[in-house]
Amino acid sequence: MQTTVRERRVPPAGLGEALRQARESAGLSQGDVAAAVGVRPDYVSKLERGLRCPSVSVASALVRMLHPSGQVAEALAVAAVPDAGRDHPARRGEMPCAAA
């Protein structure tokens, strides 16, 4: 069985703080954002603390929901990881699971 280890990316400096500010400006809690985007509140917390990069779908949902500045929206797009979480090809059924 071949195992693929993906490299964990580090989000751009300041992105987490900018997301937090956009969320607070919208008057939303981390729980509100998490429920609307379809993730857990602790994931939103990790994004805001600069510990995780969002998946492409989460980054897109955050932009639609929070309407951040152009610079923040661009930073989200750059930081987005196409193989993270639910965007991973194996979860979309595009990649066969490895046999045990």
C-alpha positions, 0 to 999 in steps of 0.5 A: 500500500502506498501512502501519500503524505501531504505537506501542511501549508502555513497561511500567509501572515495576518490572514487569520487576524483579518478573518477574525476582524471580518467575522466580528465586523459581520457580527457573527460568532465562530459558531455562526460561521462554522454552521453556515460554512459546514465546518466545526467551530474549532476549525474556524478558530484554527483558521483565525489563529493562523494554524490552518489553511482552508480548503478551496470550498471553505475559502470560497464560502468564507468570501461569500459570507464575510465579504472581506476586503479584496486583499483578504479575499485574494490571500484566502484564495492563495492559501486555499488547499485543494486537497484539504478536507472535503475537497480531497479527491478520495472524498469526492469519489474521484480517486480509488481508496487504497486496498488494505 
